[in-house]
Amino acid sequence: MTLFAKDIMVTNFDKVHEHAPAGEAIQKIMQGKVRESGYKSASLLVVNAHKELAGVVTMFDILYHLRPSYLNQGISGEEISWEGHLRFLVQRLGEKTVEQVMSRNVTAGYPNEHIMVLLDRMIKNKYRRLPITEQDRPIGIVYLEDVYYHLFRENRQ
């Protein structure tokens, strides 16, 4: 079986501009599309003013930045009274920009790369998704779940 990124990449994906409010990214992820494999996207590709790939914003990124920064200092959060704080935290996060919460330095793949090359890169780096680019512009995404689906769908029993 010969599969390349272009054969399995999702081309109908959501993007968000790096200067958009994080609240826009939150809503787009909430309304994410269900893919052929049955999985729903939990991320967006982030583009700059030139429509080039600037990063990725994921559900994990958003939830990470929802937490108060002092929790990153080794405080467990168990001693804190959270009553009344959650609404404030959600509102404050929605006012940040996508650029403030996204993952940067994103590795990309290319349309003519073999699926095993992409899979190896994804496994070694624990990536759940890999943007596919041409001239630094995103043209698709390969999701780990979709690699699994495409590799094993013909061998269903």
C-alpha positions as CSV (number, residue, x, y, z in Angstrom):
1,M,0.0,0.0,0.0
2,T,1.4,3.4,-1.0
3,L,0.0,6.4,0.8
4,F,1.3,9.9,0.8
5,A,0.2,12.9,2.9
6,K,-1.8,14.2,-0.1
7,D,-3.8,11.0,-0.1
8,I,-5.1,11.2,3.5
9,M,-4.7,14.9,4.6
10,V,-7.8,16.8,5.6
11,T,-8.2,19.8,3.3
12,N,-11.4,21.1,4.7
13,F,-9.9,22.5,8.0
14,D,-10.5,25.5,10.1
15,K,-7.9,28.3,10.4
16,V,-7.7,31.3,12.7
17,H,-5.6,34.4,12.4
18,E,-2.9,34.9,15.0
19,H,-4.3,38.3,16.1
20,A,-7.8,37.0,16.5
21,P,-9.3,36.8,20.1
22,A,-8.7,33.5,21.7
23,G,-12.5,33.4,22.2
24,E,-12.8,33.0,18.4
25,A,-10.5,30.0,18.5
26,I,-12.5,28.5,21.4
27,Q,-15.8,28.8,19.5
28,K,-14.3,27.3,16.3
29,I,-13.0,24.3,18.2
30,M,-16.3,23.9,19.9
31,Q,-18.0,23.8,16.4
32,G,-15.3,21.6,14.9
33,K,-16.0,19.3,11.9
34,V,-16.3,15.6,12.2
35,R,-13.9,13.9,9.8
36,E,-14.4,10.8,7.6
37,S,-12.7,8.7,10.3
38,G,-15.4,9.8,12.8
39,Y,-13.1,12.0,14.9
40,K,-13.7,15.7,15.6
41,S,-10.9,18.2,15.3
42,A,-9.7,19.7,18.5
43,S,-7.3,22.2,17.0
44,L,-7.0,25.0,14.5
45,L,-4.1,26.0,12.2
46,V,-3.0,29.6,12.9
47,V,-2.0,31.8,10.0
48,N,-0.3,35.2,9.8
49,A,-1.1,38.2,7.6
50,H,0.6,36.4,4.6
51,K,-1.6,33.3,5.2
52,E,1.5,31.4,6.2
53,L,1.5,28.8,9.0
54,A,2.3,30.6,12.3
55,G,1.3,27.9,14.7
56,V,-1.4,25.6,16.0
57,V,-3.9,26.2,18.7
58,T,-5.3,23.1,20.4
59,M,-7.8,22.3,23.0
60,F,-4.8,21.5,25.3
61,D,-3.3,24.9,24.6
62,I,-6.5,26.7,25.5
63,L,-7.0,24.6,28.7
64,Y,-3.4,25.2,29.7
65,H,-3.8,28.9,29.4
66,L,-7.1,28.9,31.3
67,R,-5.3,27.9,34.4
68,P,-3.9,30.7,36.6
69,S,-0.1,31.1,35.9
70,Y,0.8,30.4,39.6
71,L,-0.2,26.8,39.0
72,N,2.9,26.5,36.8
73,Q,5.0,27.2,39.9
74,G,4.3,23.8,41.5
75,I,1.1,24.7,43.4
76,S,-1.4,21.9,43.1
77,G,-4.6,23.9,43.1
78,E,-6.2,21.6,45.7
79,E,-5.8,24.3,48.4
80,I,-7.5,27.0,46.4
81,S,-11.2,27.8,46.7
82,W,-12.3,27.9,43.1
83,E,-15.8,29.2,43.8
84,G,-16.4,32.2,41.6
85,H,-13.0,32.0,39.9
86,L,-13.9,29.9,36.9
87,R,-16.2,32.4,35.2
88,F,-13.4,35.1,35.6
89,L,-10.8,32.7,34.2
90,V,-12.9,31.8,31.1
91,Q,-13.7,35.5,30.4
92,R,-10.0,36.5,30.8
93,L,-8.8,33.8,28.5
94,G,-11.3,34.8,25.8
95,E,-9.8,38.3,25.9
96,K,-6.3,37.1,25.0
97,T,-5.2,36.7,21.4
98,V,-4.6,33.4,19.7
99,E,-0.9,34.4,19.4
100,Q,-0.8,34.4,23.3
101,V,-2.1,30.8,23.6
102,M,-1.0,29.0,20.4
103,S,1.9,26.5,20.1
104,R,4.7,27.9,18.0
105,N,7.6,26.2,16.2
106,V,5.2,23.8,14.5
107,T,6.7,21.1,12.4
108,A,5.0,20.7,9.0
109,G,4.9,17.9,6.4
110,Y,4.7,18.0,2.7
111,P,2.1,16.6,0.3
112,N,4.4,14.1,-1.3
113,E,5.9,12.6,1.9
114,H,5.2,8.9,2.4
115,I,2.8,8.2,5.2
116,M,5.4,6.2,7.1
117,V,7.8,9.1,7.1
118,L,5.0,11.3,8.6
119,L,4.0,8.6,11.1
120,D,7.5,8.2,12.3
121,R,7.8,12.0,12.8
122,M,4.5,12.1,14.6
123,I,5.3,9.1,16.9
124,K,8.8,10.3,17.8
125,N,7.6,13.8,18.7
126,K,4.2,12.7,20.1
127,Y,2.3,14.9,17.6
128,R,-1.4,14.2,17.2
129,R,-1.6,16.4,14.1
130,L,0.8,17.5,11.4
131,P,0.1,20.5,9.1
132,I,0.9,19.9,5.5
133,T,2.3,23.0,3.7
134,E,3.3,24.3,0.3
135,Q,5.4,27.4,0.3
136,D,4.8,27.9,4.0
137,R,1.0,28.0,3.5
138,P,-1.2,25.3,5.1
139,I,-3.0,23.1,2.5
140,G,-4.0,20.3,4.8
141,I,-3.6,18.4,8.1
142,V,-2.7,14.8,8.8
143,Y,-4.2,13.6,12.1
144,L,-2.8,10.6,13.9
145,E,-6.3,9.1,14.2
146,D,-6.7,9.4,10.4
147,V,-3.4,7.7,9.7
148,Y,-4.6,4.8,11.9
149,Y,-8.0,4.8,10.1
150,H,-6.5,4.8,6.6
151,L,-3.9,2.1,7.4
152,F,-6.3,-0.3,9.0
153,R,-9.7,0.3,7.3
154,E,-9.0,-2.2,4.5
155,N,-8.2,-4.9,7.1
156,R,-11.4,-4.7,9.1
157,Q,-12.9,-8.0,10.1
